[in-house]
Amino acid sequence: MRGFFHPQSVAVIGVSPRPGNMGRNIVANLEAYGFPGPVYYVSPRGGEYQGQPIYSDVGLLPQVPDLAVILTPAATVPDILESCGQKGIKRVVIETGGFSELEGHADLEARIKASAQRHDLRFIGPNCIGVICTHSGLALPFPLLGQKAPQGGVSLICQSGGIGLTYLHRAAQEGLGICNFASVGNKANVNEEDLLAYYIEDPDTKVILLYLESIVDGRRMCQLIRSTDKPVVVHKSNIAHLSHNIAHSHTAALANDDLVVDEALAQAGAVRARTVGEGLTILKGLCLPRPKGRRLAVISRSGGHAVVAADAAFREGMELPALPESYLEPIQQAFRASVIKLQNPLDLGDLFHFELYREILRGALQQDNVDGVVVVLGYRGSEAEPSRQFVSQAGDLAREYNKPVAMVLLITIEEMQRARSISSLPLFDATEDAVMALSAAQRAGGKRPAQPLGCAGTFDTARVERVLSTADHQGDLELPEALHLIAAAGVPVAPFLVAGDPAEAAAAAQSLGFPVSLKAVGGHLSHKTEQGGVVLGLEDAASVEKAAADLIERLQARRLVVMSMISGGQEVIVGAKRDPAFGPLVLLGLGGVTAEVLKDVRLGLAPLADGEAGAMLDGLKGAALLKGFRGRPAASRPALISVVNLVSNLIDRLPQLEELDINPLLVGPGGALAVDARVRARPPKPRGH
């Protein structure tokens, strides 16, 4: 991947002397960024541009360039790429559009992919705007970029060229230094995971942002994010068109695409952005010294903005620790009137000695119980010059104490432009944004991979596979087999027996002991409760026989499950599914029959690492219900965590398992018991295949 960003020579294929030619813009951008190596021009018509020859074919180039960029009509690209391969070029950026993003053009994309494989060639694109590296002077986009972006440590991967340019230009306006930029387009060869792996190893890259509309290999992406201490921001869009196929289980219904993205990124240690503005705000926070904790001091010239800062800190889960009197007393004495009681946030509305602001900030940074400082400053007129001096000095203090200073300036647009030119810190124009940026910076990165549990709850794989083999032509197991499967995996299951008629049901109930529940079994009985296929609290053999006869007649039940009645305990759902982008997932939530209404769930990539099941449990909004509520006993935390880990292990180790629901799992002080389950395996292949 490094060759895409640090080539020694470049061939621009599609340069023409004709006015309006877009290839000439690529040449202009290379000149603006100061690319030091030779740049060759290629176009079938030949000719000359800027005194240099335009070669009519790649094969005629006097040397093999390290990198080629193609911007020619889509129909010409396969043959041009083939020529690049024959010439020995190993890296190409294809900026031309008109491939698989257009209906009927997938064959063109298939041809360039085949050519790349044939010649062991890697390409970015097609349908992209190219690559930038400020450290090497490379700039390949076909839109004119104007002046060079400031050099720095932020590297971008963007699926959309337009959004990518927006990030690039706005980051430059905010004074954020850029390292690398890559627009990946259709991702037909090089994808975001390939580039992410390079950015993680690139010593010049300090912060990474990805803008994605689709995710190719979410599992690899999360593994890469977990492998690095570099902060990673992911702006994932395109959430309105989710893949809502008909859901077989509650797990499939609850684990929709965007929730999977949210939870997987959080588990990996990435920070998610939902808008360009939010992404830029987070980047600004990440370009400050990293806060070691979540304790903030707020220094504000406005009481109202101090309140806003306190509200924002509450929403973000940030702390506002008390500041010592030894720090506050000298500030109080400098006030003109004793009308404001100093605390955290500090309201300095009555302090007009601007030369003191530097020392007030220094004092806040010196506090052991302060991890970062938010400064809210508005000024005008005669206040401008001393305020500018303070703004220019704040960055030195942040570096001296290695703590972030989020500077919020409530000033005119013109003055903000001037302030950015003298500040070494990124500046904010809203208090809430500054607090959110520091919160995100504290959460980002730093998550080393924990040891996966792997062998938690070892089970007889052969036995489980035999149970799975009984699935019907759609891959569904009926209730008895689903219960046998999870029991074989180590999940505690309420005692049950299977009956074929009312008499057998009554005998089974006698054997189990009363009271019992009765559940209808049949491939058409997926949601038994809604279909009236569950009867609870049967106290004697006669009532069991009567209920069994009713279920068989009314629902055409083929079999019946007779189960011991389990009373008490909190209803929980534990499930698993196989996501096309992120692979095996495990789900934990509250609700039982109301699970899809409450939607209080957490997801994790399986197999879970040690401690992750507990983190999922603690992340539930209703977690307090499991700790005991209004006299109800607490649910057994170890028992619930054990079941989550067992299910995680099961979905990870059995690739033929597609979906699994344990709903409800009843969890009480004495342990956990599954009372219902659904399982779907990969449908068996038709005979002869």
N, C-alpha and C positions, 0 to 999 in steps of 0.2 A: 504493500500500500504506500510506502514512503515514496516510491517512484512517481506516484500521482501528484505529490506535493513538492518534491525536490528534484525535478528533472534538470539535466544539464542542457538539453536542447528540446525544441518543440516544433512540430509541423502543424500548421493551420490549414486544414483541407476545406476549401470553400471560399478562398480569397479571390476577389475579382476587382479590377480597376473601375468597374461600373459604379456610379453613385448609388447609394442606398444599400450596397452590399453589406450584409451583417458580419461576414467574416472579417471585414476591415475593422469592425468594432473590437473584435478579439485582439487584433494586432494593436489597436490603440490602448486597450486596457493593459496589455503586456508592457507597452512603453510607459504608461502612467505609473505602473507599479515597479518599474525599473528592473524587469527581468534581464539578467546579465548574459544569458547564453544565446546561441544562434537560434533564429526563428525562420523556418522555411515555409514558403507559400506553395499551395498545391491547388490546381483547378484544371478540369479537363480542357478548357480553352487555352490554357497557357497565358502568355503575355508577360506583363511586368507591373509591379506596384512599388512605389517609393524607391525606384531605382534598383529593386531586386527582382530576379526572375521568378515567374510563377511556373512551377513545374507542372506538366500536364498529367503526370502519373506519379504515384508514390514511389514506384520502382526506380524512377530517375533521380531521386534525391541523392546528393553526394555522400551522405552518411545515414546511418540508421538513427533516427531521433529517439530520445528516451520516451517521448510522449507525443501522441497525435490527438488533435481535436477535430471532429468532423461536424460540419454544418452545411450539408447539401440536401437536395430533395430526398425524401425517404426511400424512394425506389432505387436510388443510386448507392445507398449506404451498404447493402450486403456485399456488392462487388468491391467497394472501396475498402471495407474492413478485410475482405479476403486479400486484397493487395497489401494491406498493412501487415497481415500475418505472413505473407510470402516474403516481405521485405525484412521481417524479423522484429518488427515493432511489438512490444509486449504490453504496452499500456495505452488505452485509447479512451477519450471522452467523447461520447456521441450525444450532441446537443439537439440534433434533428428530432422533431416530433413526427407522429403519423404511424405509430406502431400499434402495440396491443391496446393502447388507450382508445383507439378507434375501432369500431366494429368492422370486421372483415380484413384487418391488417395484421392479425396475429402471425400469419405466415412469414411476413418480413422479419418480425422479431425472432421467430424460430430459426430463420436462416442466419441471422447474426450470432445467435447463441451457438449454433452448430459450428460456424466459422471460428469463433473464439475457442471452442473446445478443441477443434482440429489443430489450431496453431498454438495452444497453451497460452492464450492471450486473455488479459483481464480488461473489461471495459466498464465505465460508469455511464449510466443512462439506459436506453435513449430517453429523449424527451426531458432534458434537463438543461440547466444554464451553466454548468461547469464547476470549476474548482478554483479556489484562491488560497494562496499561502503568502502571508505578508512577510515571512522570514526569508523566503526564497525569491520574492518578487514575481511569483506566478499569479496571473489573473486571466482566466479563460472565459468568463461570461460574455455572451453576445450583446446584452444591453450595455451601453456606455456607463461606466461607473463613476467617471469624474475623478476627483482626487482620491488618493490612496487611503484606505481605512487605517486608523491608528493601529500600530503594532502592539500586541499584548498576548494574553494567555487564554482567551475565549475561543473555542473551536466549535463550529456549527455543522450539523448534518440536517439537511432539509429536503423533504420529499417534494415540496412545492417550490419552484423557482421564485414565484412572486412573493410568497411568504418569506422565503430565504432572503431576498433582497430587502424586504421590510425589516427583518431582524438586523441585517447587515448595516443598513443606513441608520436605523434608529439607535443601534448600539454605538455607532460612530458619533452620532449627535450627543449621546449621553457620556461620551468620553471613555467607553469601554474598549479596551484594546483587543483586536482580533488576531488570532493565530492562523487557524485554518477554516475554510468554508467549503462544503461540498453539497451540491444539489444532485440527488440520486435519481430523480425521475421515476422511470418504470422499474428500476432495480432488477433488470433482466440478468445481470451478472454480479456486479459488486452491490451489496446491500448495506443497510445501516449497521448490521452487526460487524461486518468486515471493517468498516470505517471506525466504528466504536473501538474495536480491538486495537487499531492503529493509534487512535487518539490516546488511549490509555497508556500506550508505550511511548508516545511522543513526548520528549522532555520539555518541549516548548508549550504544550497544552496543559493548562491548569484547571480549567472549567469546561464542561461539555454540555451543549444543548442539542437535543434532537427535536425536530418538528416532523411528525409522522401522521399520515392519513391512514396507513395500514401497517401492520407489523408482520414480518415474514416469519421470524423465528423468535418468539417472545421468550422462550426458555433460555436460549443462548444469550439473548440480550440481557436478561436478568442475571445470569451467571457472570457475564462480563462486568456488569455494574457492581455486583457483590465482590468482585475480585480487586477492586480499586478503592483507594482513599480519595481519588479525585471526585469532586461533586458532579453529579449528572442530573440535568433537568430534562424532562420529557414533556413536550407539548404535543399531546395526542388529540387530534381532531377527528372529524367524520364519525361522530357518535350517534347521529340521528338515524342511521340506516344499519341497525344492528341485525345480526343473523338470528332472528327469532323463528327458528323452526318449531314444529309442534313438539312441545316438551313432554317427554315420557315421565319425568320425575320432577319433584319440587326442586331438586338441586339444579337440573337443567333450566328450569324456569327462573330461579333466583340468580344463577351465575351467568348473567348476561355479559356480553362482550366488554362493555365499558367498566363494569364492576370488576371483571377479571383483570383488566389493565390497571385499574386503581390499586387493587390489592397486591398484585404481583410487583408493581413498581415500588409500593411502600415496603413490601417484604424485602426487596432487593436493596433498599436504601436510597432510591432515586426520589427526586421531588417532581411532582406533576404540576404543570401549568395548563390552564384551560383557555387562555387568551394570549395574544402577542404582548399586550401590556403587562400581564401577570408574569409572563416569561422574562421580560426585560427587568421587571422589578426584582425577581428572584436572582437574575444574573448580577444586578447591582449589589445585592446583599452578599453574593458569593465572591465578588471582587474586593470585599473588605476582609480584614483579618477575621479568621473563623472564631465565632464565640464558643467558649468552652462549656457554657451552660446556658440556662434560660432566664437568668436574672438581669433585668434591665434597670438602668437609671434613666429618667427622662428629665431633660432640661428644656423648659419652654418659656418664651416671652409672653405667652398667651395662656390665661387660665382655661379658656375654652378648649384650646388644643391640647392642654395637659389632660383634661377629662377625656377627650377623644383618644389620646394615647393610652390612657388607663383602660378604656373600653377595648381598644385593639389588643392590648396585652392580654386581657381576660379571654377574648375570643381565640387568640393564638396559643393560649396556655403558657404565657410568659409570666414570670414573677416580677414584682416591683418591691424589692426588699427595703426595709427601713434603713435610712442613712444616719450615721452617728452624729450626735450633737457637736462633736469636735469639728466636723465638716460643715454643718449647717450654721453654727453660731456666727462665724466671721461673715458669712453671706448675709445673714439677718442684720448684722450691724451696718452693712453697706447700703441698706434700703433707706430711702428718703422718709418713709413712714412705715410704722409697724402695723400694716393693715393686712398682710398676708402671712399665714403660718406656713413655714417651709416644711415640706415632706417630700416623698417620692410619689408622683412627679413633682419636680421643682417648678414653681410658678415664679418667674423672675420679671413679671410685668412691671414691678416698681423699681427695677434696677436699671439705671441708664449709664453706668460706668462700664462701657464696652471693653475697656482694657482688662476688666476683671473676668470677663467671660472665659478667656483662655485658662486662667487659674481654676475657675469653677469646673471646667471640663477636666483639667488635669486631676483635680481632687476626686472627681467621680471615677475616673479611670484607675486611680490608686486604691480604691476600695476593694477589699478581698471578696466581698459579696456581690460585686458587680461584674458581669460578663460582657456587657456592651452598653453603649449610651446612645440614646436618641436625642438629638438637639433640634428644637423647633424654633426657627428664627425668622422674624419679619423685620424689614427695615426700609427706610426711605429718607430722602433729603440728607440732612447733616449726619444721620446715622450710618450712611452708606459706607464711607471710607473706613471707619473703625470696624464695621461689620465685615467688610471684605478682608481686612487683615485677619480677623478671627477665622473666617472661612478658609483662608489660605494656610493658616497654622494648624487647623484641626487634623489634617492628614498626618502631619509630623507627630502629633500626640498619639494618634491611633497606632502608628508604626512603633513609636517609642515604648508603648505599653502592650503592644500586640493584642489590642482589643478593638472591636469594630466601633466606629462612630458613624451613625446614620444621620446625615445632615439634611433636615427638611427646611427649605427656604420658601417663605411665603412672600414672593416678590414678583415684579413684572417679568414678562417673557424676555424683554431686552436685558434686564439685569441678570436673569438666570443664565443667559448666554455668556455674559461677562463672568459670572461666578464660576461657570464650568471651565472657563479658560484659565482661572487662577487656582482652582481646587484640584488637589491630587486624589480626592475622594469622589465617587459617584454621588450625585445630588438627587434628592427626592422633592416632589412638590406636594405630597400628601402624607400626613402623619401615619395613617393606616398602612400605606405602602411601606414606609420605613420599618414599622414593627413587623409586618409580614415578611419583609426581606430578611431581617435578622432571625426570625423564627425558622424560615426555610433554610437559611445558611447553617443554623445549628443542627437541623435534622439531616442535612444532606451528607452523603458519603460516610466514610469511616466504618462501614460494616464489613468486616472480614467474614468469609464463609465459615459458618459453624459446621461442626461434624454432623452429617446426616445420621439419623437414627438407624436407618438401613435394616437392621435385624430385629427391630422392636417387635415383640410378639411373634416370634417365628411360628410358622404354620406349615401344615402338610400341603405343599403346592400341588402334588399329584391329586390329592383328594379334592381340593378346591377346583382344579381343572376338570375333574370328573363331574362335579356338580354343574359347572358352567356348560359342559357339553350337553346338558339336558335342555338347553334353551330352545325355544321354538324358532320358526323360520325367520322371525324378525329379531331374534336375539334375546327375547324376554324370558326371564325365569318366573315361574309361578311362586306364590308366597311360601309354601313349604321349602322349596329348593333355595329361595333367597335367604330364608332363615338358617337353613343348614349351611349355606355358604359362609355367612358372616360368623356363625358359630365355629366353623372350621378354622376361620381366621383368628379366633380367640376372643371375639366379641361376646359378652354375656347375653344370653337370650332367655326370655321368660319361658318356663316349661310349656311344651305344647305337644299335641298328638294330631295325627291326620285321620279323618274319617271319610267314608264313602257314602254313608246313608245315615238317617236319624238314629238308628239303633247303635251303630258304631260310635256316633257322636256321644250318645248318652253313656256308653261304656267307657269311652275315653275320659269323659268328665268325672265319672266315678273314680277312675284311676288317678287322675290329677288331684282330685279334691275340689270341693266347691268353695267359693263361687268361681265360675269360668266365663270366658268370652267366647263367642262363636264368630268366625270370619269365613265368608264365602270365597271360594277359589275358582278362578277361570280366567282365560286370557283376555276376556272382555271386561274384567272387573279390576281396572287399574286403580280408580279412586273409590275404594270400597265404602268409605263413610258417606260420601255424597250420594252413592247409589243405594244406600240402605243395606249394605252388605256386611255390617258389623252389628252384633247384638252383645251388650255388656251385662254383667252382673247376674248371670243365670245361676239360681240357687239350688236347683234339684234336677234329677234326671228327666222328669216329665217336661219341665220348661225347656230343657235342652232339646229333647225330641221334637217338641212343637216348633221351636225356632228353627231347627235344622230343616224340618219339612217345608217351612215357609221359604227359607232361602233357596232351597233346591227348586221349588215350584216357581217362585217369583223371579229369580235371577238366573235360572238354569245353571246353578253352580254345579261343577263337576265333582268338587271335593270340598271338604270343610276343615278348617283349622280350629281345633279346640285348645284354648290357651288359659292357663291359670290367670285369674284376675290379679293385677298388680295395682295397688292403691298408693296414692301419695307420690311424691317426687315431682320434679320440674320437667315439663315436656321440652325436649331438645331435639333438633334435627342435626344429624351428622351425615354428610354425603360426600360423594366424589364424582368427578367427571373427567373426560379427556377433551381438552380444548385444542382446536386445530393449530393455534399459534403457540400456546403456552404449555401444552402437554398435560400430564396428570395433575389435577387440582383436588384439594380437599376442602370441604365446606362445613362450617359450624354455625348454628343459629338457634334462635328461640322460636317457639310457636306451635309445634305439633301441627294440628289441622289448620292453624291460622298462619303458618310460616310464610306463605306467599303474600299475605296481607301485611304482616308486621315487617317483613323484609329486613329483620335485624340479623344480619349474617356477616361472617368474615370468611375470607378465602385465603388459601396458601398453596404455593407450589409444592407438590409432593415429590420425593419424600421430605417431610418436615425435618428441619434441624432441631437439635435439642433446645427446648425452651420456646419454640415457635407455636406449639399448640397452646401453651399457657398464654402467650401474647395474643393469640386469636381470641381466647376466652375473655381476657381482660378488655379487649377492644369492643366487645358487644355493648350496645347501649343498655341492654337489660341485664348486664353482668351482676348488678346488685341483687337481682331476684335469685340468683344461684347462691348467694352468700347468706341467705336467710332474710326473710322480709316479713314484718308484722307477725312475728311468732312462728312463722314456718321455719322448719330446720334447714340448715345450709345443705346444699348438694355437695356430694363428694367430689372435690376438685381433682384428686388423683385418678379417680375412676373415670371421670369424663375425659381428662387428658389422655388416659390410656386408650380409650375407644377412638379418639381422634387420631392418635398415632397409629393404631392398628389399621384403620381405614386408609390412612395415608400410605402405609406400607403395602396394603393390598392393591390399591390402584397403581402404585409404582411398579410392583413386581409382576402384575398380570396384564400384559399388553392387550389381551383380548377383552378385558373388562372396560366397558364404555361408560356406564353410569351406575351409581349405587346410592340408595337412600336408606337411612335408618331413621324412620320418622313415624311415631315418636320413639326417642330413647328416653326412658324415665330415669332421672338421676335424683337419688335421695341421699341421706347421710350415710347409708350403708353400702352404697355402690350404684351401679348403672345396669339397667336391663333394657334390651331392645324388645319391643312388642310388635313391630311391623317393619317390613323391609321390601324394597324393590331393587331389582338388579337387571341391567341390560348388558349383554355381551355383544361383541362384534358378530353380526349375522353370519351363519355358516355359508361357505361358498356353495353354489349349486353343484350337484354331482356332474362330473365330467370337466370341471374347471380346475 
